[in-house]
Amino acid sequence: MKYGNMKKWAPLILFLFSLLLLQGISLHASSPSFSVNASYLASLPYANSHVAVVYYQGSLYIIGGDSHSNQVWIYSNGTWNIGPSLPFSLVSPSAIVYNNTIYVMGGYNSTGINPYVLKLNGNSWVVVSEMPLPAYSPYIFVYNNAIYVIGGENTTSPAGLYFPPSNAIRLFYPNNDSWRIIGYMPVPTYGGGYVFNGTSLIIVSGYIGYSAYTNDILIYSPQNNNWTILNGVLPYWIHDSALAYYRGVLFIVGGYIYTAGSGGVNNAILAYYNGNLQRVGYLPVPVYSAGYVQVGNMLYLAGGIGSSLSDVSALQLITFNFPPLPPKITSYSAGNESVTLGWNPVRLSSGYEIIYWNNMGFNSSINVGNVTSYTVTGLKDGITYYFEVLAYNSIGYSSPSSIIALTPASVPNPPQLVSVKYGNDNVTLNWLPPTFSGGYLLLGYYVIVKNENSMVSSHFVNSTSLTISNLTPNVTYNVFIYAVNKLGNSSPLVLTVVPITKASVFAFITKLGNGILVNWTTSFPANITLELYNPNGNLISQIAAIKGNSSYLFRVPQGNYTLVIIASNSAGVSKYVYQVVYYLPPASPQVSLIGFGNNLYISWNNEANVITYLVYVNNSLVYEGPSNSIVTNISNGTYLVKVIGVNPAGSSSPGIAVIHYTGDYVTVVKMKVVNVTIVSKIASAVSGNGNNLSLGQSIVIILLAVMILLSIAIITRNRSNGFDW
């Protein structure tokens, strides 16, 4: 189904209502120096109109339209390829390229006006948002990271076309897919040709409602959200034209024209400049409602409605040919009876001409062809010459470049840089003498140091090396080195330096179960060396030449260490020393007790990482040291023994055991896992602190008593059987 038929006939219908309102305006102008070429570039895969066109990744994308409204076609290097299809049909959409992808907005189909925003994601389209106050054929452009969507037709009803179109100024923010309405057009328009020139949106003519068109030009400035109206610029009303803007000239291409008493499809290419309007060319195929996109000095028109009010399949190319812009001289030097100039290449240029003269009545010019540097020879030393460069093409010459004054052999050429070496708050410069001394003996070199526009220091040296000291790290300095002969200074050798200083190191040390983890950062780039020493001062590990910020894990046993971090760069060496106490809390020892002959033999297993043990008998410290066994005197009674392992990381939980001793009879209670709370209460009972016992505490004491009696009985029976302890 061709949804665009209503739009084809709308201009003619509205024209019949508007004839009585039209007033003629005639303009006369002289042509500036440019020409316009229009050509039939290719045929579309099928006749179409009301399409959106963008230039994306070096190809033309033809999106939607009156025919096959969900299709996308890609034109590249003379070949058509079908692109990713739209998720639904769209007639009169608007499209824009932003952030390396395509956004499609507006348009309509059989269901009405499309409110959805489509984004090209790889090889398919996704819906990312909905447009407030939906409209088709809105004016669309990108400015300051937002997509502006202005005006557009807000109805698909033929009767509704009588009323004004939308005048909303909508902003779409692709970074979060949100919308904002920031204002309204002073005159609602639809179907006007439009172009955004980088700073302003320009809209030419268009339908304003109530069977009326405007022959004004509207200019919108997104910087301040303001509109300017150029009243009555056009001598007629024009609908659905294409617009381009190049080198200060506004081009109006095609469209449907309404004049006093008549109307029709326009084949003219008009140029508006300096307040004047003039026809400067013709289209091979007259069209209106064509999709179009400007690429530099070229305008592409895709399809459109032709003179017979039916879709056409023409892809047309309009080229705007101007004289080149003036070149910019980027390098220059005086030699022995010669001057060498260099300049930037200029787009649209086919060649360059050098004009030069002096104040003694001499002037000349050289057509140097399509090059961007040239040496003018045959000059006289000691005489000042003035040079400017012009670019040209078949249309004409550019304005001249800025004038450069040079005196051959008057002063030396600039010195040539050899090296820059950064030290600690200083920089050492080395250079070569100039390739041309100016014909005189070099007297030396001026070296000027500036911070922005402020003088920092100045030096005069006879050598080709200089160390500049007392510079501030991370501050940008401009250094100018001039060669000097008796006639004056050369143009400067200019370089930028940013001094550094010795790097500071910021280390973070983490004690892990498998070693010492060292993380570090530096204040300036540096090579890092890590050295780890034992308490005797012996180097046990060295990691050298680590670049940048990083980390390293030393896999070492627990103990005391000295860590040295060395940071070296061209400014010097920084050394940082850290004392590392690398221990993890020890585990609880397992305690064994034996009572014999009024002696209590206490022993325990050696736990890893323990430096010393604390031994308590009935809460009295009886030993502190590294051994794993002791002997102490005892008499009849019950003894609670606790052994605690200690290292610099802390103390272990106590290993606990209980023994009841009566004369030659021994009862040993070994406790591998003991409820410390209960044991401590037993200890309190043994020490006679006078507190009343709870029922649970009493039961524990009774059980211990039963175990003691049972042990006595076993020992007694062993003795009666002849066993000797």
Secondary structure, DSSP 8 states (H G I E B T S, - for coil): --TTHHHHHHHHHHHHHHGGG-----------S-EEEEEEEEEEEEEE-S-EEEEETTEEEEE--SSSTT-EEEEETTEEEE----SS--EEEEEEEETTEEEEEEEEETTEE--EEEEEETTEEEEEEE-SS--BS-EEEEETTEEEEE--B----TTGGGS----EEEEEETTTTEEEEEEE-SS--BS-EEEE-SS-EEEE--EEETTEE---EEEEETTTTEEEEETT-SSSEEES-EEEEETTEEEEE--EEEETTEEEE--EEEEEETTEEEEEEE-SS--BS-EEEEETTEEEEE--B-TTSSBEEEEEEEEEE-------EEEEEEETTEEEEEE---TT--EEEEEEEETTS-EEEEEEES-SEEEEES--TT--EEEEEEEE-SS-B------EEE-TTTS----EEEEEEEEBTEEEEEEE--S--TTS---EEEEEEEETTEEEEEEEESSSEEEE-S--TT--EEEEEEEEETTEE---EEEEE--B----EEEEEEEETTEEEEEEEESS--EEEEEEE-TTS-EEEEEEEEESSEEEEE---SEEEEEEEEEEETTEEEEEEEEEEE--------EEEEEETTEEEEEE---TT--EEEEEETTEEEEEES-SEEEEE--SEEEEEEEEEEETTEE---EEEEEEEETTEEEEE--SS--HHHHHHHHHHHTT------HHHHHHHHHHHHHHHHHHHHHHHHHHTT---
